[in-house]
Amino acid sequence: MTTFILVHGAYHGAWCYSKVKPLLESAGHKALAVDLPGHGNNVIPIEKVTFSAYVEYLSKVIDDQEEKVLLVGHSLGGMSISQVAEHKHEKIEKLVYLTALIPMNNESRMGISDRVNEDSTVARARIATQDGLASTIDDQLLKTLFYHDCSQSDLSMAKNNLVPQATEPLRAKVCLTEEKYGSVPRAYIECLRDRAIPLKMQREMVSDVPCQQVETLDTSHSPFFSAPEELAQLLILL
């Protein structure tokens, strides 16, 4: 039995794994989908939603498990699982980056954008909130960027649950060492038709921070909606 901890990306919450979690459980595994602070049911004031808060929360979830965990991070979740691995490397069996960001040491999410010459579509889609502490995604671009191979019901679910993404976690830098973070095996799941983190960007990140395993799904940025069975099976086989 493997214990999976499923970490969402920006704007999302544990709800995005609602199709995948039961598939892992029905295969005899333990699966925990988490709501990072400020997301889903984990409601806190936006000014308290920080990268440190993400890492502290995720570290506690790991500490609460008796066994080692397989930590899955989607999109922005790749930043959190990387930093958590620095602190909890002895409790993590493997890191799985699901079309996720892989930072280098002393790098922020925004820093990755600069390093890999990221397509600016996502940046253009962000709409700053009035207080400047967060952003939302232009409703007209949601399907195109995140869900272009997903059903209308999946799109409706997402629209009903997406929350503003605090800006601070996008600017915070990770602190990673080869001795700790680098001791944890890494796997990457490419999503071939991702428009939010295009394949070219995914492969540039893996080139800079190599992973021992690289697998592919022929999906958009949201395989947990459009290909939950394939994703669950892939996670089990990693």
NUKEMI-307895 format. One line per 3 residues: their letters; for each residue x, y, z of N, C-alpha, C. Coordinates in steps of 0.02 Angstrom, whole numbers. Example, Ala and Ser with C-alpha at 12.3 -4.5 7.8 and 13.67 -1.06 7.14 Angstrom:
# NUKEMI-307895
as = 660:-284:390:615:-225:390:660:-165:390 | 642:-112:354:684:-53:357:645:2:394
***
This chain:
# NUKEMI-307895
mtt = 42:-60:0:0:0:0:44:63:0 | 25:109:-41:60:173:-44:14:227:-16 | 44:275:20:6:333:43:21:391:-4
fil = -30:412:-41:-24:468:-87:-49:532:-54 | -11:585:-59:-35:651:-39:-38:692:-103 | -98:714:-119:-112:748:-182:-118:823:-170
vhg = -73:860:-202:-68:933:-190:-89:970:-254 | -137:1015:-246:-163:1053:-303:-117:1111:-322 | -135:1144:-376:-97:1202:-399:-132:1267:-383
ayh = -113:1320:-417:-142:1386:-406:-217:1386:-420 | -253:1424:-381:-325:1435:-388:-367:1374:-370 | -339:1315:-368:-376:1254:-359:-379:1232:-286
gaw = -405:1173:-274:-409:1145:-207:-411:1070:-212 | -421:1037:-155:-424:964:-153:-477:936:-201 | -529:976:-213:-585:955:-256:-562:933:-326
cys = -505:958:-349:-485:941:-418:-464:867:-423 | -451:834:-367:-434:764:-367:-493:719:-350 | -553:745:-355:-613:708:-334:-625:644:-374
kvk = -600:641:-435:-607:580:-476:-549:532:-464 | -491:558:-449:-430:517:-443:-425:484:-375 | -442:520:-322:-435:494:-254:-471:427:-244
pll = -536:421:-263:-569:357:-253:-540:300:-294 | -511:316:-351:-479:264:-392:-417:236:-358 | -379:280:-327:-320:257:-289:-341:215:-229
esa = -394:237:-196:-419:202:-136:-448:134:-155 | -483:130:-210:-513:66:-231:-460:16:-252 | -400:41:-268:-344:-3:-285:-305:-24:-222
ghk = -330:-5:-163:-299:-26:-101:-249:22:-71 | -246:82:-96:-198:131:-72:-233:183:-28 | -193:221:8:-218:277:48:-206:341:8
ala = -256:383:3:-249:445:-36:-278:503:2 | -238:555:11:-259:616:44:-253:673:-5 | -308:706:-20:-307:766:-61:-312:825:-14
vdl = -265:870:-16:-261:924:34:-286:990:5 | -313:1031:50:-328:1101:35:-273:1143:67 | -229:1172:27:-178:1216:55:-212:1278:84
pgh = -179:1313:131:-209:1372:162:-234:1423:110 | -297:1443:118:-326:1491:72:-362:1459:14 | -364:1393:12:-395:1356:-43:-448:1308:-16
gnn = -499:1295:-57:-550:1247:-38:-582:1264:29 | -583:1215:73:-613:1224:139:-565:1252:191 | -502:1264:171:-452:1290:217:-449:1366:210
vip = -501:1398:236:-511:1470:226:-472:1511:277 | -429:1556:252:-394:1604:294:-391:1670:256 | -378:1726:291:-373:1790:256:-318:1788:203
iek = -330:1821:147:-284:1819:90:-214:1843:109 | -209:1890:155:-143:1916:174:-102:1865:212 | -135:1811:237:-99:1759:272:-82:1699:228
vtf = -103:1702:166:-88:1648:118:-18:1659:90 | 30:1623:117:100:1630:97:129:1562:78 | 185:1563:45:219:1501:28:239:1464:91
say = 262:1500:142:280:1468:205:220:1433:236 | 161:1464:230:100:1433:257:85:1368:220 | 94:1368:154:85:1307:115:131:1252:141
vey = 194:1269:148:245:1220:167:233:1194:238 | 216:1238:283:203:1217:352:143:1170:355 | 91:1187:319:31:1145:319:46:1076:291
lsk = 80:1074:235:95:1011:202:143:969:245 | 189:1002:279:235:966:323:197:932:379 | 147:966:406:107:936:460:68:875:435
vid = 40:880:375:4:823:346:51:763:340 | 112:775:319:161:720:313:178:693:382 | 188:737:430:205:715:498:150:671:528
dqe = 88:683:508:32:646:535:28:574:508 | 67:559:457:67:492:428:121:449:460 | 104:387:476:152:342:507:203:317:456
ekv = 182:312:393:224:284:341:251:338:295 | 299:319:254:323:365:203:268:380:153 | 272:438:121:219:458:75:247:469:4
llv = 203:463:-44:218:483:-113:182:549:-124 | 221:601:-136:195:669:-138:186:691:-210 | 124:706:-228:107:726:-296:90:800:-297
ghs = 123:838:-339:109:910:-345:90:928:-416 | 33:960:-424:10:983:-490:26:1057:-499 | 54:1074:-556:64:1144:-575:104:1182:-521
lgg = 75:1235:-492:110:1272:-439:127:1228:-379 | 90:1173:-371:104:1127:-316:174:1098:-318 | 206:1101:-376:275:1078:-381:323:1119:-339
msi = 307:1183:-328:348:1225:-285:345:1201:-213 | 284:1189:-190:273:1168:-120:304:1101:-105 | 294:1052:-151:321:986:-135:397:986:-136
sqv = 426:1030:-177:499:1034:-178:526:1059:-111 | 496:1113:-85:520:1141:-22:506:1094:36 | 449:1061:35:432:1013:88:483:956:88
aeh = 504:935:29:553:881:25:620:900:57 | 636:963:56:697:986:90:691:975:165 | 631:985:193:621:980:265:603:909:288
khe = 570:871:244:542:806:264:567:750:219 | 627:756:195:653:708:146:651:636:171 | 659:627:237:660:559:264:591:527:266
kie = 539:567:257:470:541:259:439:535:189 | 476:553:138:447:554:70:479:499:27 | 437:456:2:460:401:-41:479:426:-111
klv = 439:472:-136:452:498:-204:413:563:-213 | 440:607:-254:405:667:-276:380:656:-347 | 317:672:-359:288:666:-426:264:734:-448
ylt = 293:759:-502:275:824:-530:225:812:-587 | 163:831:-575:110:821:-624:103:885:-665 | 131:886:-724:137:946:-766:148:1007:-721
ali = 199:999:-679:211:1047:-624:275:1086:-633 | 280:1138:-594:340:1179:-592:395:1144:-552 | 455:1142:-578:513:1115:-541:563:1172:-533
pmn = 570:1198:-473:616:1253:-463:688:1229:-452 | 734:1273:-468:803:1264:-448:811:1300:-381 | 867:1288:-347:878:1321:-282:874:1397:-289
nes = 845:1429:-239:840:1502:-235:799:1531:-293 | 747:1494:-314:707:1516:-370:633:1519:-350 | 598:1568:-376:526:1575:-365:488:1550:-426
rmg = 422:1549:-419:381:1531:-477:394:1582:-534 | 397:1645:-516:410:1697:-566:480:1689:-596 | 527:1666:-555:595:1655:-579:598:1601:-632
isd = 557:1549:-623:554:1496:-673:531:1524:-740 | 481:1568:-737:456:1599:-799:511:1634:-837 | 554:1669:-800:610:1704:-832:661:1655:-861
rvn = 674:1601:-825:726:1554:-846:707:1517:-910 | 644:1497:-915:624:1454:-972:588:1493:-1027 | 587:1559:-1021:552:1600:-1072:481:1577:-1081
eds = 444:1575:-1026:376:1550:-1026:330:1589:-1073 | 286:1553:-1106:233:1585:-1145:193:1630:-1099 | 177:1690:-1122:146:1740:-1079:70:1734:-1075
tva = 41:1681:-1103:-32:1674:-1104:-61:1675:-1034 | -31:1637:-988:-56:1634:-920:-50:1702:-887 | 7:1735:-897:17:1802:-868:-36:1850:-892
rar = -53:1846:-956:-104:1891:-984:-174:1874:-957 | -183:1811:-938:-249:1789:-914:-261:1808:-841 | -206:1824:-805:-214:1841:-734:-245:1911:-727
iat = -293:1916:-682:-325:1980:-667:-314:1995:-594 | -278:2048:-579:-262:2065:-510:-325:2086:-472 | -329:2065:-409:-385:2087:-367:-373:2160:-348
qdg = -425:2192:-323:-422:2263:-309:-368:2280:-258 | -358:2235:-209:-308:2249:-157:-237:2231:-180 | -230:2200:-237:-165:2183:-264:-132:2123:-231
las = -167:2090:-186:-137:2034:-149:-147:1967:-184 | -188:1966:-236:-204:1903:-268:-224:1915:-340 | -239:1861:-375:-264:1867:-444:-315:1812:-457
tid = -355:1824:-508:-400:1773:-534:-381:1761:-607 | -414:1713:-638:-402:1700:-709:-462:1723:-749 | -449:1758:-803:-501:1782:-848:-548:1724:-866
dql = -612:1733:-850:-661:1680:-860:-664:1657:-933 | -650:1702:-979:-653:1684:-1050:-595:1639:-1072 | -543:1636:-1031:-484:1596:-1049:-477:1532:-1009
lkt = -521:1522:-960:-515:1464:-916:-514:1398:-955 | -564:1388:-997:-568:1325:-1034:-508:1316:-1080 | -490:1369:-1115:-433:1365:-1161:-368:1347:-1126
lfy = -356:1378:-1069:-292:1368:-1034:-290:1302:-995 | -343:1289:-958:-341:1234:-908:-381:1172:-927 | -437:1181:-962:-486:1127:-966:-511:1112:-1037
hdc = -470:1121:-1087:-496:1117:-1156:-516:1047:-1177 | -495:995:-1140:-518:927:-1156:-563:899:-1102 | -590:943:-1060:-633:922:-1004:-707:932:-1021
sqs = -749:898:-985:-821:903:-996:-849:969:-971 | -909:985:-992:-941:1046:-969:-954:1043:-894 | -971:984:-869:-983:977:-797:-919:988:-757
dls = -862:965:-784:-798:977:-751:-782:1052:-750 | -794:1084:-806:-782:1156:-811:-826:1194:-762 | -889:1174:-757:-935:1207:-710:-912:1197:-638
mak = -890:1136:-622:-866:1122:-555:-806:1167:-538 | -761:1173:-586:-702:1214:-575:-721:1287:-564 | -764:1313:-606:-785:1383:-600:-817:1397:-532
nnl = -852:1346:-506:-886:1355:-441:-838:1350:-382 | -778:1325:-393:-732:1312:-337:-666:1348:-340 | -647:1375:-397:-584:1412:-402:-585:1473:-355
vpq = -528:1488:-326:-522:1545:-281:-466:1591:-305 | -466:1654:-285:-410:1698:-301:-344:1668:-276 | -293:1673:-316:-227:1648:-296:-185:1705:-267
ate = -165:1696:-204:-121:1745:-173:-57:1753:-213 | -32:1814:-216:28:1829:-255:93:1809:-221 | 94:1813:-155:156:1800:-118:187:1732:-134
plr = 147:1677:-137:177:1613:-153:209:1609:-223 | 190:1655:-267:219:1656:-334:288:1690:-333 | 300:1730:-283:363:1769:-279:413:1740:-230
akv = 390:1696:-185:434:1668:-134:483:1619:-166 | 545:1619:-141:597:1576:-168:606:1514:-126 | 620:1459:-158:635:1397:-122:708:1397:-100
clt = 722:1357:-50:790:1346:-27:802:1271:-26 | 838:1245:-74:846:1173:-84:919:1153:-84 | 933:1095:-55:1001:1068:-55:1001:999:-87
eek = 1057:981:-115:1064:915:-146:1062:860:-92 | 1086:876:-33:1089:827:21:1020:807:45 | 974:853:47:906:838:74:856:831:17
ygs = 837:886:-14:790:883:-71:816:835:-124 | 879:840:-139:908:799:-193:910:725:-178 | 900:705:-115:901:634:-97:835:599:-111
vpr = 783:637:-127:716:608:-138:707:595:-213 | 691:533:-232:679:518:-303:624:562:-332 | 632:581:-396:584:624:-430:558:591:-493
ayi = 493:600:-505:462:578:-568:422:637:-596 | 418:640:-662:380:693:-695:329:663:-741 | 268:689:-738:215:668:-784:201:727:-831
ecl = 222:719:-893:209:769:-944:136:765:-967 | 108:823:-981:42:825:-1013:52:857:-1081 | 43:818:-1133:65:836:-1200:27:896:-1229
rdr = -36:905:-1208:-76:959:-1238:-90:1015:-1188 | -47:1021:-1139:-54:1073:-1088:-42:1142:-1120 | -87:1188:-1108:-79:1256:-1134:-60:1305:-1079
aip = -64:1284:-1016:-44:1328:-961:30:1321:-947 | 54:1259:-945:126:1245:-941:142:1203:-1002 | 157:1234:-1058:166:1197:-1121:222:1145:-1117
lkm = 217:1095:-1160:264:1040:-1159:336:1063:-1163 | 349:1113:-1204:418:1139:-1210:443:1163:-1142 | 401:1197:-1104:421:1222:-1038:431:1164:-990
qre = 385:1114:-992:393:1055:-950:461:1022:-961 | 478:1014:-1024:541:979:-1041:603:1020:-1025 | 598:1086:-1030:654:1128:-1010:667:1122:-935
mvs = 613:1120:-896:622:1114:-823:653:1047:-805 | 630:994:-838:658:927:-823:730:923:-847 | 747:958:-899:817:960:-922:861:994:-870
dvp = 835:1046:-837:874:1082:-787:875:1047:-720 | 820:1013:-703:815:976:-639:793:905:-657 | 839:862:-675:821:796:-701:780:753:-653
cqq = 735:715:-682:694:667:-644:712:597:-666 | 710:550:-619:729:481:-635:679:448:-682 | 616:469:-677:564:441:-720:526:499:-753
vet = 510:490:-817:468:538:-853:415:498:-890 | 352:512:-876:295:480:-908:254:533:-944 | 208:512:-986:168:560:-1023:94:542:-1022
ldt = 53:593:-1024:-19:586:-1033:-39:633:-1091 | -82:609:-1134:-103:650:-1191:-164:692:-1172 | -151:741:-1128:-206:781:-1100:-187:855:-1097
shs = -237:893:-1074:-228:964:-1057:-192:970:-990 | -197:1029:-961:-168:1043:-896:-205:1007:-839 | -262:977:-855:-305:949:-802:-321:875:-813
pff = -271:831:-811:-283:760:-821:-326:729:-767 | -328:760:-708:-371:734:-654:-444:737:-672 | -463:780:-720:-531:783:-745:-539:742:-809
sap = -494:752:-857:-505:722:-923:-480:650:-929 | -434:629:-886:-407:561:-891:-392:533:-821 | -442:532:-776:-428:511:-707:-405:438:-701
eel = -432:394:-742:-412:323:-738:-339:315:-759 | -321:347:-814:-252:343:-838:-203:374:-788 | -223:429:-758:-180:462:-709:-172:419:-647
aql = -227:392:-622:-223:349:-562:-179:289:-574 | -187:257:-632:-148:198:-648:-74:215:-653 | -59:272:-682:10:294:-689:41:307:-620
lil = 4:339:-576:29:353:-508:43:288:-471 | 0:238:-480:8:174:-446:71:138:-471 | 86:146:-535:142:110:-565:210:144:-554
l = 209:207:-534:272:244:-524:314:213:-468
***
